[in-house]
Amino acid sequence: MPALPKTLPDDIDALKALLIQSQLRAVQAIEHARTQAQQEIERNRREFEQRLEAILEQLRLARRRFFGASSERHIGQDRLFDEAELLAAQPAAADDDDDDDAEGQAEEPADGGAGGVSAAKTTIKRRGKRVPLPAELPRVDVVHEIAESERLCACGTPMVEIGQDITEQLDIVPMKIQVLRHIRKRYACPDASQAPVTAPLPPQPLPRSNASAQLLAMLLTVKYVDGLPLARFEKVLARHGVQIARQTLARWVIHVATLLQPLFNLARDELTSNDLMHMDETSVQVLKEPGRAASQDSVMWVQRGGPPGKTAVIYHYDTSHAGDVAVELLEGFTGYLMTDGHEAYRDAITPPDIVHLACWAHCRRGFVEAAALLPKGKEGRAHEMLDLIRKLYKVERTARDAGMTAQQRHALREEKSVELLEQIRQWLDKNKPGTPPQSALGKAIGYADNFWPRLKRYVERGDLPIDNNPCENDIRPFVVGRRAWLFSTTPAGARASALIYSLVQTARANGVDPGLWLTQVLREIPAAKIVEDFEALLPWNLHGRELATTVRS
């Protein structure tokens, strides 16, 4: 209540007026405090409801991820045991029963078949044509003859051969394990006046081991391409009567990684020789990292870049997510860098030397999650944004399908994508103010708004990517393998894995089969002496068909 003045007036009427004014001010102060309290309560209530809704959204998303059907085409671990049934039910481009891709029509009576008054046509979609078997595979002829007694015509004339029908069947010979005996002939003078001469043993990848180049290539392929842990490969060998401890297999992997180090270095040099690079990262657990708990995660960083026709994919193991790692990995690079929203890259971006691009695929995922929270069959604001993003990707698909050059793609983006980006910006400005920032839609809008300058930058040139999917595709084999082997035991093993993943993914990025390439490399690299010898073994210097012929011969 407001205080009374120190000196009171002598006039009784003036005193009454003063008291009334004081009472009015007190009532106003009370009303103001009540209004503020009500506003504070209302604000707290709204914040509580928003936080509760955000928690419920996260719960629904978690339930959907765990129990809901996935939109991915691949089969996850949770559907492992009904994989055959799931895949058999899907339409396929190739089938082993149907040899045409036309649509057949079957007729059935209408009205339950009563009276046969009319017929309804049911379209039956034929499955796709069988894919021809690869021409480079060896052929083994199995000849089927007609019995001689059946080669006599009804007229009594013996039949003559006029041709043959050939049906090809894909066959697999079970893994054949053999022992290579290197017999080195020794010669000497009959009178023993000179020392004997022995044929030299060709350089071997691991001279002190009994593993051939082809065995080592298979070891690396099943682990780093097929994601098979060494413990399982140990059991595969045991089924064929060969006992090799997984510890021995692990040592072979580390030693082979050392042997392949020059190829890794050369591929790494190509990485920064172009003005476009992708980067991504994922976690990896290393049990015996000095100074760190076994449960503490480390990081596998992945970079993809290089000039056209020489794409290099480089993995780097480190204990830290910090930005100084990204700074080190980007040393010497200038150009456009495509990443997700990880803040670690912020310290590495030094305009104008490095210009940051953001991934539209990451941006889209937030709106996909927001749309998934709506009741089935209902569409909301998230669907509006997804439709706009879908149109952006349609422009990219049109350019890809038409085989456009970078200049043509840039012109198409200027014509269509720039206008779509302006529509997206207007949508964000309209919907951001009224959307709770902690909701799924609010987070998606916040992500798009925060990274907007990076998201729209890809239209500056025709060769800039719209998303980071190429790098994510490179990191996926590592993630799939990690689900099987779970962790690395030592830092040396993690670094060896990073090097070998780099080389097999670089081979794949250049259209070379990693298994065939590794076999050829491990046969020839022991004899390599100069830089040109190693450069000749890089994936972009070997051609697939020639490689297959050389390795299998």
RAPEWO-V387105 format. One record per helix or strand of 3 or more residues. SS is the DSSP state (H for helix, E for strand). FROM is the first residue (numbers start at 1). TO is the last residue. If there is no record, write none. Layout:
ss=[SS/SS]
from=[FROM/FROM]
to=[TO/TO]
This chain:
ss=[H/H/E/H/E/H/H/H/H/H/E/E/E/H/E/H/E/H/H/H/H/H/H/H/H/H/H/H]
from=[12/77/103/111/119/148/213/230/246/261/276/297/312/323/335/343/354/360/381/406/440/452/469/491/514/531/539/544]
to=[67/89/109/113/125/150/224/239/259/271/286/305/318/329/339/348/358/372/401/432/450/460/485/509/527/535/541/552]
